[in-house]
């Protein structure tokens, strides 16, 4: 089973519209929505009109671009952004001084998603994959049992041993507490590495998520291509809501 999920729904008009074109063309199965962003309100209405399967794309690294949100959220979120953008290793470090800020930001984003969409998200992932940062993983902020995005899947030799070992430890922790797919891939990496056929082969016997950003011209072009349509034909494709 293959989930083709478009990230950054609602981040901007261009990102929302590109994903919607692909959804209407039958080339993606779900999206992950950002809240408190410039196109969040319109994107929610479009999702309801088109009966889209929508998850929450947690944002801990970009400034909110909506016109209205509380000053407390702006301050707390700003502290998180500064911390996580301070170093490429920040996400690996648990910051005990930001426990309240992470919890507040998560709860505010979850509540805003529920307000916009009228229901909880079908799944949760993160902008720049920061739903896997230490402050989230080592807390009880996200309730057990939710459908969550796992780490990227790599074959032996694609990454170093320490990298693969760390990812495996995190994925075991996720699998113990949440519902995750068997594999997770990025479309651009798959196109460049000529691995789309491998992803399709895995999807015949396992649950696989393929992440895409249709606002990138190369990705939208590939998604809408005859080549990709042929790859999809023998596969069971689904959104997170039906997993």
N, C-alpha and C positions, 0 to 999 in steps of 0.2 A: 504494500500500500504506500502510495506516494502523496505527501502533503507538499504543495508548492505555495510557499508563504511569502507575500510581499511585505517588507518592513517599511516603516516611516509613513504609514497612512495618516494623513492629517497634519503632517509636518509642514507642508506647503501645498499650494494648489497644484503645482507641477507634479509633485510626488503622488498626490491623491489621484489625479487624472490619469497618469501613466498606469498606475495599478488598476484603476477601474477599466481602462481599455483592455488590459490583459485578462481581467476577470470576465468581462463580457465576451471576450474571444475564447473563453474556456481554457485559458493557459495558466491561471493560478487558481488555487482553491480557497485561500484564506488570506487575511491581512493582519498586521499588528499595528495598532493605532497609538499614536502619541497624543497626549492631552495637554491642555494649556499651551497649544501652539497655534499659529496663525490660521490654519485651515481646519482645526479640530471640530468646530461646530458644523461646518458644511460637510465635512467628511462623515460625520455621524449620521447626518440626514441622508447622504448618498448610500451609506451602508444599509440603513433601514429600508430605503426604497428598493435596493437591489438584493436584499436578503443575504448580505455578505456575512461570512463567518469571521468574527473579529476578536482578536486577542489584545492584550495590553502590552504595549512596547514601553517599558519603564525607562524613564529618562533621568539619568543622574550625571550626565556630562555636557548637556547643552542648556543654555539659558532658555527659559520659557519665552515664547514670542506672542502669546495671547495678550489682549488688552487689559484683562482683569483677572487678578488672583490676589490672594491675601499677602500683606507685607510680611507676615510671619513665614509663609511658604517661600517667598522670594529670598528672605534672609537665610533660612535653613538650606534651601536648595543651592543657593550661591556658595555656601560653605562646603557642601558636598562636591559641587563642580570644581571648586578650587583644589580640593584635596585629591580627587581622582585624576584631574588633569595635571597635577603637580609632577608626576613621574609615571613612566610606563609600568612601574612596579606597584603603584599605589593600590591597585585593585587587589593585590595579593596580601595586603596588610590590613589587619583589623584595627580600626581606629576607635577606641573606647570613648573618645570625647565627642564622637558624632553619632552615638547610638540613638539619641532622641531625634536628631535631624533626619537620619535615614528612615526611621519609623514614621515620622510625620510626613515626609515627602512621599513615601510609598502609600500611606493611607489616604493622603490628599489625591494622589493620582488614581488610585483605585476608586475612590468615591466619585471623582469627576468622570471617570469612564462610565460608571454605573448611571450617573445622572444623564450623560449624553446618549447612551445606548439603551437605557432602560432595562439593563440586565448585566450580570457580571461577565467578564471576558471569558472566551472559550479556552484561552491559554495565556501564559505569561512568558515574555522574553524581555530582552533589554537592549536599548540603544547602545551600540559599541559593546554589547554582551555584558553590560555591567550588572545584570541580574545575577551574575556569577561572581561578583566581587565579594571579598571576605566579610564585609559588614552585613551583606544580605545572607550569605551562606551560613554564617555562624550565629544567626539570630532566628527567631521564630516569627519574623515579620510576615512572610508569605505562608498561609495556612497549608498544612499537609494535605495531600491528595490532589492539589492543583495540577493541571497539565503544564509542564515547564519545558523550555528548550534546553537541550544538553550541550556539551562541548562539541566542537567540530570533530568529525571522524577522519582519521588518517591511517593509511596503511603503514606497516613497519618500514622504516627507512625514510618516510616523508618528513618526519620530525625527529628531534633528538630523543634519547631514552628518557631523560628527566622530564621533558615536555610531555611525552606520551604518558609517563607514569603519573604526573600531576593531574592530567586530564582524566585518567582512569579513576583516580581516587575521588575526584570531584563527582564524576558521573555515577560512581557507586553510591555516594552519599545522596545524590539527587534521586536515583532509582529507589532508594530505601524510603524516601519521604514523599516523592512526587511521581506523577506519571510522565515518562519521557519516551521518546521514540528510540528505536534501535540504532539509528544512524542520523547524522546531521551534516549537510554539505552546503557550500556557498556556490551559487551558479557561476559567477565569474571565474572562480578557481577551477570549477569543473570544465568550463569551456576552454580555458587556457591550457589546462592539463589534459584535455581530451578524456575526461572521466565521466561524461554524461551517460554513456552506455553502461558503465559500471554501476552508477547510481540506479539506473533502470533495472539492471539485473538484481541488485539487492532488494529493490522494491517489490519484486515478484514473490519474495518469501519473508520479508521483514518490513517493519514500519520505518519509513525514511522521510525526513524533512529536507526539502531543498529551499534554501533561502534566496530570495531575489530582491533586487532594487530596480524596478522597471523604469525609474526616472533616468537610469543610465542607458543611453541609446543602444549600446551593444547588447545589453541584457533584454531590453524590450524587443529588439530586432530578432534575437534568437528565440525568445519565447513565442513570438508570433510566426516563426518560420515553419515551412513545411517539414523541415528536418525534425523539429521538436514535436510536431503533431504526429509524425510517424512513430517516434519514440513513445509517446503517450498512449497510442492506440491499444496495445495489449495490457496496459497497466490499470490497476484499480487506483483511482485518484480520489482524494477526500480532503475535507477541511478538518481542523482540530476538533470541531464540535461533534463529529461523528466517530472519532477514534475511541 
